[in-house]
Amino acid sequence: MLTNPHAFKPRLVVAAISLVAISISLQSIVNADDWSGWMGDSRDGIYRETGIIETIPESGLSVKWRTPIAGGYAGPSVADNRVFVFDYQKSSGDAFNAPDKRANVSGKERLIVLDAESGKELWRHEYDCPYSVSYPAGPRCTPTIDGDRVYTLGSEGDLHCLNTSTGEVKWSLSLKRDLAAEVPIWGFSSHPLVDGDLLYTMVGGQGQGIVAFDKMTGEVRWKALDTAAGYCPPSIIEFAGRRQLIAFTPDGVDALDLLSGASLWHIDISPMYEMSIARPMRNGDLLYASGIRNEAVMIKLDSQSPGASELWRGERGNAVFCSNSTPAFVDGVIYGTDCNDGKMIAVDATNGERLWTTFQPTRPDEKRFLKHGTAFVTRIGNTDRYLLFSEIGDLIIARMTREGYEELGRDHVIEPNGEAFGRGVVWSHPAYANRTAYIRNDEEIIAVNLAPSSK
């Protein structure tokens, strides 16, 4: 018999509080986001996680942890509370950066896996890998995570599939040895794309510009296109009732059938030096492909059946000519950094007209042309706010619209200890997950807090 009906009230309060805490925790999990490969889970450059800062305070952002690593351009990826970073530990040779000459160095490519909360190393996989490439700091390709497997593609074409928990090698192959592919002067750079049972990457050569592999075994399932590899990762769009694999090669933009590699359509564009790098970005029925100098094309997609036509071409003084940073394409406007003068440029998608330009996201103090000025652009959800990571090591939040650029704060979070054109740069795309920015240079990877009241 219950003699004191108020005796359980504290317990009920505790239980209620616990339920609220669990609810909040579950809500955080629901709203949490991984960054399982280049440009995020959906590979579209959109950061969908909620509950992050809206501006960067003048006091800056707090750094949760710092972990030493070695060189590389490969951005980190994040999944299941693990951070995957791909680097190169040079042991000998003269490393230099030149546009027309390969450096010969020796060392190891390493996949290092860290605890996302502490930065503590969990495991690593490494292998000897002599380099003969220009800009030999390290690998270019962000690790691609798919379930319990992670895929890496190194600068010399070493493709590995490993278990995400243990680092056990499930399979490996060499594009250079097993497919007789020629290593591009700037190394293999096509971030592996996994979809369904297949893994896609650019390989290069007669009939094998792009190759689809069985993701579980590494077996070649199909090959397509007579073209050099270039440097652009494949992507997938869905339009005209069909999913289309988009390959931007040194010879043009192709749409292929995902299961067979059969051609759906082709548009000519030939960037100089085979530098097809930035992923073609889609907005509605338009697809924008951009290369260096004055190579760019706006493609209009056929809404009735897979097909495409040219809408306009880039010319001197219009468009934006992106190099190593993929632009954003939102509501009829393209936002990207230009390889010719180094500015962020907003472009009207209907005709290529430049709406505004600014050096703020790349080099705020510049008053002149800047070769390959770079800022990595990530849209924050379905908003007009963006996370920009500049080549000088600044993390920026900015509002970008057709009307202009408005900065909402910045913090100098990491040193630009790479080199390009005689200036210090950091050319690596961050990962955004767990309300955190994971950012690396050639010496360390850091975790920067993006939760409110982070400092």
C-alpha positions as CSV (number, residue, x, y, z in Angstrom):
1,M,0.0,0.0,0.0
2,L,1.3,3.4,-1.0
3,T,1.4,5.5,2.2
4,N,3.2,8.6,0.7
5,P,2.0,9.5,-2.8
6,H,4.6,12.2,-3.1
7,A,7.6,9.9,-2.4
8,F,8.1,9.1,-6.1
9,K,7.9,12.6,-7.4
10,P,11.7,13.2,-7.4
11,R,12.1,9.9,-9.2
12,L,9.4,11.0,-11.7
13,V,11.2,14.3,-12.2
14,V,14.5,12.5,-12.8
15,A,12.9,10.1,-15.2
16,A,11.3,13.0,-17.1
17,I,14.6,14.8,-17.2
18,S,16.3,11.6,-18.5
19,L,13.6,11.2,-21.2
20,V,14.2,14.8,-22.3
21,A,17.9,14.3,-22.3
22,I,17.5,11.1,-24.4
23,S,15.1,12.9,-26.7
24,I,17.7,15.8,-27.2
25,S,20.4,13.2,-27.7
26,L,18.4,11.3,-30.3
27,Q,17.5,14.6,-32.0
28,S,21.2,15.4,-32.2
29,I,21.9,12.1,-33.7
30,V,19.1,12.6,-36.3
31,N,20.4,16.1,-37.1
32,A,24.1,14.9,-37.1
33,D,25.8,14.5,-40.4
34,D,28.8,12.5,-41.6
35,W,31.1,13.6,-44.4
36,S,31.9,10.2,-46.0
37,G,33.8,11.5,-49.0
38,W,34.7,14.4,-51.1
39,M,32.1,17.2,-50.9
40,G,30.1,15.3,-48.3
41,D,27.7,12.4,-48.0
42,S,25.8,13.5,-51.1
43,R,28.9,14.8,-52.9
44,D,27.1,18.0,-53.6
45,G,29.0,20.5,-51.4
46,I,26.1,21.0,-49.0
47,Y,26.5,20.7,-45.2
48,R,23.1,19.7,-43.9
49,E,23.9,19.4,-40.2
50,T,21.8,21.7,-37.9
51,G,22.7,23.5,-34.7
52,I,25.9,25.1,-35.9
53,I,27.0,28.7,-35.5
54,E,25.5,31.4,-37.8
55,T,28.4,33.8,-37.5
56,I,32.0,33.6,-36.4
57,P,32.7,35.8,-33.4
58,E,35.7,38.2,-33.3
59,S,37.1,36.0,-30.5
60,G,37.4,33.2,-33.0
61,L,36.6,29.5,-32.8
62,S,38.0,26.9,-30.4
63,V,40.1,24.0,-31.6
64,K,39.1,20.7,-30.0
65,W,42.3,18.9,-30.9
66,R,45.4,18.9,-33.1
67,T,47.1,15.7,-34.5
68,P,50.4,15.7,-36.4
69,I,50.3,14.3,-39.9
70,A,52.4,14.6,-43.1
71,G,51.7,16.2,-46.5
72,G,48.9,16.0,-48.9
73,Y,46.0,17.7,-50.7
74,A,43.4,15.0,-49.9
75,G,40.7,16.3,-47.7
76,P,39.6,14.3,-44.6
77,S,36.4,12.3,-44.5
78,V,34.3,11.4,-41.4
79,A,32.0,8.5,-40.6
80,D,31.0,6.6,-37.4
81,N,33.0,8.9,-35.2
82,R,36.2,8.3,-37.1
83,V,38.3,10.7,-39.2
84,F,40.1,9.3,-42.2
85,V,43.1,11.4,-43.5
86,F,45.4,10.4,-46.3
87,D,48.9,11.7,-46.4
88,Y,52.5,11.2,-47.6
89,Q,55.5,10.7,-45.4
90,K,58.5,11.7,-47.7
91,S,61.8,9.9,-46.9
92,S,64.1,11.2,-49.7
93,G,64.3,13.1,-52.9
94,D,64.0,16.7,-53.9
95,A,60.4,17.9,-53.7
96,F,59.5,20.9,-55.8
97,N,56.4,22.4,-57.5
98,A,56.6,23.1,-61.2
99,P,53.9,23.2,-63.9
100,D,55.9,21.2,-66.4
101,K,58.3,19.0,-64.5
102,R,57.9,15.9,-62.3
103,A,59.6,15.6,-59.0
104,N,61.0,12.2,-58.0
105,V,60.7,11.5,-54.3
106,S,60.5,8.4,-52.1
107,G,58.2,7.8,-49.2
108,K,55.0,6.2,-47.9
109,E,51.3,6.9,-48.6
110,R,49.4,6.5,-45.4
111,L,45.7,6.3,-44.4
112,I,45.5,7.4,-40.8
113,V,42.3,6.9,-38.9
114,L,41.6,9.0,-35.8
115,D,38.9,9.2,-33.1
116,A,36.7,12.1,-34.1
117,E,36.3,13.3,-30.5
118,S,39.9,13.2,-29.3
119,G,42.1,13.1,-32.4
120,K,43.7,9.9,-31.1
121,E,45.0,7.5,-33.7
122,L,43.0,4.3,-34.0
123,W,44.9,2.6,-36.8
124,R,46.9,3.3,-40.0
125,H,47.7,1.6,-43.3
126,E,50.8,2.6,-45.1
127,Y,52.8,1.3,-48.1
128,D,56.0,2.4,-50.0
129,C,55.1,4.6,-52.9
130,P,57.8,6.4,-54.9
131,Y,56.4,9.6,-56.6
132,S,57.1,11.0,-60.0
133,V,54.6,13.8,-60.1
134,S,54.5,17.6,-60.0
135,Y,53.4,19.1,-56.6
136,P,54.5,15.9,-54.8
137,A,53.2,16.9,-51.3
138,G,50.9,13.9,-51.1
139,P,47.7,12.2,-52.3
140,R,44.9,14.2,-53.8
141,C,41.9,12.0,-53.3
142,T,39.7,12.2,-50.2
143,P,39.0,8.7,-48.8
144,T,35.5,7.4,-49.7
145,I,33.6,5.5,-47.0
146,D,30.9,3.1,-47.8
147,G,29.5,1.1,-44.9
148,D,32.3,-0.9,-43.3
149,R,34.8,-0.2,-46.2
150,V,36.9,2.8,-47.0
151,Y,38.5,3.3,-50.5
152,T,41.6,5.3,-51.2
153,L,43.3,6.3,-54.5
154,G,46.9,7.5,-54.3
155,S,48.8,9.9,-56.5
156,E,50.5,7.0,-58.4
157,G,47.3,5.1,-58.9
158,D,47.2,2.7,-56.0
159,L,43.6,1.8,-55.3
160,H,42.8,0.2,-51.9
161,C,39.7,-1.1,-50.2
162,L,40.1,-1.5,-46.4
163,N,37.9,-2.4,-43.4
164,T,37.0,0.8,-41.6
165,S,37.3,-0.7,-38.1
166,T,40.6,-2.7,-38.4
167,G,42.4,-1.4,-41.5
168,E,42.4,-4.9,-43.0
169,V,43.0,-4.7,-46.8
170,K,40.1,-6.3,-48.6
171,W,41.6,-5.8,-52.1
172,S,44.0,-3.5,-53.9
173,L,45.2,-2.8,-57.4
174,S,47.4,-0.4,-59.3
175,L,45.9,1.6,-62.1
176,K,49.5,2.0,-63.4
177,R,50.4,-1.7,-63.2
178,D,47.1,-3.5,-63.7
179,L,45.5,-1.3,-66.3
180,A,48.7,0.2,-67.9
181,A,47.4,3.7,-67.1
182,E,49.7,6.7,-67.5
183,V,50.1,8.7,-64.3
184,P,49.0,12.3,-65.0
185,I,51.7,14.9,-64.3
186,W,49.7,16.1,-61.2
187,G,48.9,12.6,-60.1
188,F,45.6,10.7,-60.0
189,S,43.0,13.0,-58.5
190,S,39.6,11.5,-59.2
191,H,38.0,10.9,-55.8
192,P,36.5,7.4,-56.0
193,L,32.7,7.4,-56.2
194,V,30.7,4.4,-54.9
195,D,27.1,3.8,-56.0
196,G,25.3,0.5,-55.6
197,D,27.7,-2.3,-56.2
198,L,30.2,-0.2,-58.2
199,L,33.1,2.1,-57.6
200,Y,33.9,4.7,-60.4
201,T,37.1,6.6,-61.0
202,M,38.9,8.2,-63.9
203,V,41.8,6.0,-65.2
204,G,42.8,7.3,-68.6
205,G,43.8,5.6,-71.8
206,Q,42.3,3.9,-74.9
207,G,38.7,2.9,-74.0
208,Q,39.3,3.4,-70.2
209,G,39.0,7.1,-69.5
210,I,36.6,6.0,-66.8
211,V,36.3,2.6,-65.2
212,A,33.7,0.9,-63.0
213,F,35.0,-1.6,-60.5
214,D,33.1,-4.1,-58.4
215,K,33.4,-2.4,-55.0
216,M,33.6,-5.7,-53.1
217,T,36.4,-7.4,-55.2
218,G,38.0,-4.7,-57.4
219,E,37.1,-6.6,-60.5
220,V,36.7,-4.4,-63.6
221,R,33.0,-4.3,-64.6
222,W,33.2,-1.9,-67.5
223,K,35.4,0.7,-69.2
224,A,34.4,3.7,-71.3
225,L,35.8,6.7,-73.2
226,D,39.0,7.2,-75.2
227,T,40.6,10.0,-73.2
228,A,43.3,10.9,-70.7
229,A,42.3,10.7,-67.0
230,G,42.3,14.4,-66.2
231,Y,41.7,15.3,-62.6
232,C,37.9,15.5,-62.1
233,P,35.9,13.0,-60.0
234,P,32.8,11.4,-61.6
235,S,29.4,12.4,-60.3
236,I,25.8,11.4,-60.6
237,I,22.8,13.4,-61.6
238,E,19.2,12.4,-62.0
239,F,17.3,14.1,-64.8
240,A,14.9,13.1,-67.6
241,G,13.8,10.2,-65.5
242,R,17.2,8.6,-65.5
243,R,20.3,8.6,-63.3
244,Q,23.4,9.7,-65.4
245,L,27.1,9.3,-64.6
246,I,28.9,12.5,-65.4
247,A,32.5,12.4,-66.5
248,F,34.4,15.6,-67.1
249,T,37.6,14.6,-69.1
250,P,40.2,16.6,-71.0
251,D,38.0,16.1,-74.1
252,G,34.6,17.1,-72.7
253,V,31.6,16.3,-70.5
254,D,30.0,12.9,-71.0
255,A,26.9,11.3,-69.5
256,L,27.1,7.6,-69.2
257,D,24.8,4.7,-68.2
258,L,25.8,3.7,-64.7
259,L,25.6,0.0,-65.2
260,S,27.1,-0.4,-68.7
261,G,29.1,2.8,-69.4
262,A,27.1,3.4,-72.6
263,S,27.1,6.9,-73.8
264,L,24.1,9.1,-73.3
265,W,25.4,12.4,-74.5
266,H,28.6,14.4,-75.0
267,I,29.6,18.2,-75.0
268,D,33.0,19.3,-76.1
269,I,35.2,21.3,-73.8
270,S,39.0,21.0,-73.7
271,P,40.8,22.7,-70.8
272,M,44.4,23.5,-71.2
273,Y,47.0,21.1,-69.9
274,E,44.3,18.4,-69.6
275,M,43.2,20.3,-66.4
276,S,39.6,19.1,-66.1
277,I,39.4,19.4,-62.3
278,A,36.2,21.1,-60.9
279,R,33.1,18.9,-60.9
280,P,30.3,20.1,-63.2
281,M,27.6,21.5,-61.0
282,R,23.9,21.3,-61.7
283,N,21.0,23.7,-61.0
284,G,17.6,22.7,-62.4
285,D,18.1,21.8,-66.1
286,L,21.5,23.5,-66.3
287,L,25.0,22.0,-65.8
288,Y,28.1,24.2,-65.6
289,A,31.5,22.8,-66.5
290,S,34.6,25.0,-66.0
291,G,38.3,24.8,-66.7
292,I,41.3,27.0,-66.6
293,R,41.9,30.1,-68.8
294,N,38.8,30.8,-70.8
295,E,37.3,27.3,-71.0
296,A,33.8,27.0,-69.6
297,V,30.4,25.9,-70.9
298,M,26.9,26.0,-69.7
299,I,25.0,22.9,-70.7
300,K,21.2,22.7,-71.0
301,L,19.9,19.2,-70.2
302,D,17.1,17.7,-72.2
303,S,14.0,17.1,-70.0
304,Q,12.4,14.5,-72.3
305,S,15.2,12.0,-72.7
306,P,18.9,11.9,-71.7
307,G,20.5,14.5,-73.9
308,A,22.2,17.9,-73.7
309,S,23.0,21.0,-75.7
310,E,25.3,24.0,-75.3
311,L,23.7,27.2,-73.9
312,W,26.7,29.5,-73.8
313,R,30.5,29.4,-73.7
314,G,32.9,31.3,-71.4
315,E,34.7,34.3,-72.8
316,R,37.3,36.7,-71.5
317,G,35.5,38.9,-69.0
318,N,32.5,36.7,-68.3
319,A,31.8,33.4,-66.6
320,V,34.1,32.1,-63.8
321,F,37.0,29.8,-64.7
322,C,37.5,27.4,-61.7
323,S,40.5,25.3,-61.3
324,N,41.1,23.3,-58.1
325,S,37.9,24.4,-56.3
326,T,34.4,23.3,-57.4
327,P,31.9,26.2,-57.5
328,A,28.4,26.3,-56.0
329,F,25.5,26.7,-58.4
330,V,22.3,27.9,-56.6
331,D,19.1,29.7,-57.8
332,G,20.6,30.5,-61.2
333,V,23.9,31.9,-59.8
334,I,27.3,30.3,-59.9
335,Y,29.8,31.2,-57.1
336,G,33.4,30.2,-57.6
337,T,37.0,31.3,-57.4
338,D,38.6,32.2,-60.7
339,C,42.0,30.7,-61.7
340,N,42.9,33.8,-63.8
341,D,42.6,36.6,-61.2
342,G,42.0,34.7,-57.9
343,K,38.7,36.4,-57.0
344,M,35.4,34.9,-55.9
345,I,33.0,35.6,-58.8
346,A,29.2,35.4,-59.0
347,V,27.9,34.6,-62.4
348,D,24.4,34.8,-63.9
349,A,23.7,31.3,-65.2
350,T,21.5,32.5,-68.1
351,N,24.2,34.3,-70.0
352,G,27.5,34.2,-68.1
353,E,27.4,37.8,-67.0
354,R,29.5,38.6,-63.9
355,L,27.4,40.0,-61.1
356,W,30.1,40.8,-58.6
357,T,33.7,39.9,-57.7
358,T,35.8,40.1,-54.5
359,F,39.1,39.0,-53.2
360,Q,37.7,38.6,-49.6
361,P,37.4,34.7,-49.6
362,T,40.9,34.2,-51.1
363,R,43.4,37.0,-50.4
364,P,41.6,40.0,-48.8
365,D,44.7,42.2,-49.2
366,E,45.2,41.5,-52.9
367,K,44.9,44.4,-55.3
368,R,46.1,42.5,-58.4
369,F,45.6,39.3,-60.4
370,L,46.3,36.2,-58.4
371,K,46.9,32.9,-60.2
372,H,44.7,30.1,-59.0
373,G,43.4,31.9,-55.9
374,T,41.4,29.3,-54.1
375,A,38.6,29.1,-51.6
376,F,36.6,25.8,-51.0
377,V,32.9,26.5,-51.1
378,T,30.3,24.7,-48.9
379,R,26.7,25.7,-48.7
380,I,25.1,25.6,-45.3
381,G,21.8,23.7,-45.8
382,N,19.1,25.3,-47.9
383,T,20.3,28.8,-47.0
384,D,22.3,31.7,-48.6
385,R,25.1,31.2,-46.1
386,Y,28.3,29.4,-46.9
387,L,31.4,28.0,-45.2
388,L,34.4,29.1,-47.2
389,F,37.9,27.8,-46.5
390,S,40.5,30.1,-47.9
391,E,44.0,29.1,-49.2
392,I,45.5,31.3,-46.5
393,G,44.0,29.1,-43.8
394,D,41.0,31.2,-42.8
395,L,37.6,29.6,-42.1
396,I,34.8,32.1,-43.1
397,I,31.1,32.2,-42.9
398,A,29.6,34.5,-45.6
399,R,26.3,35.2,-47.2
400,M,26.4,35.1,-51.0
401,T,23.5,36.1,-53.1
402,R,22.9,37.6,-56.6
403,E,23.2,41.0,-54.9
404,G,26.6,40.6,-53.3
405,Y,29.0,39.1,-50.8
406,E,28.6,39.7,-47.0
407,E,31.1,38.3,-44.6
408,L,29.7,37.0,-41.3
409,G,33.0,36.4,-39.6
410,R,36.3,34.6,-40.1
411,D,39.0,32.9,-38.1
412,H,42.6,32.0,-39.0
413,V,42.5,28.4,-38.0
414,I,45.5,26.8,-39.7
415,E,48.8,27.8,-41.4
416,P,49.2,27.7,-45.2
417,N,52.4,25.8,-45.2
418,G,52.1,24.4,-48.7
419,E,53.5,26.4,-51.7
420,A,52.1,27.5,-55.1
421,F,53.4,30.2,-57.3
422,G,55.8,31.4,-54.6
423,R,53.1,31.9,-51.9
424,G,52.0,29.9,-49.0
425,V,48.7,28.0,-49.5
426,V,46.6,25.2,-48.0
427,W,44.8,23.5,-50.8
428,S,42.7,20.9,-49.1
429,H,38.9,20.7,-48.7
430,P,37.7,20.5,-45.1
431,A,35.2,17.9,-43.8
432,Y,32.2,19.1,-41.9
433,A,30.5,16.7,-39.4
434,N,29.7,16.5,-35.7
435,R,29.3,20.3,-35.6
436,T,33.0,20.4,-36.3
437,A,35.3,21.4,-39.2
438,Y,38.1,18.9,-39.7
439,I,40.9,20.8,-41.5
440,R,44.4,19.7,-42.5
441,N,47.6,21.2,-43.9
442,D,50.9,19.5,-44.5
443,E,51.8,19.2,-40.8
444,E,48.6,18.7,-38.8
445,I,44.9,18.0,-38.9
446,I,42.7,20.0,-36.5
447,A,39.1,19.8,-35.3
448,V,37.4,23.2,-35.1
449,N,34.2,23.6,-33.0
450,L,31.2,24.8,-35.0
451,A,28.7,24.5,-32.2
452,P,27.3,27.8,-30.7
453,S,29.4,29.4,-27.9
454,S,32.4,27.5,-29.1
455,K,34.8,30.0,-27.5
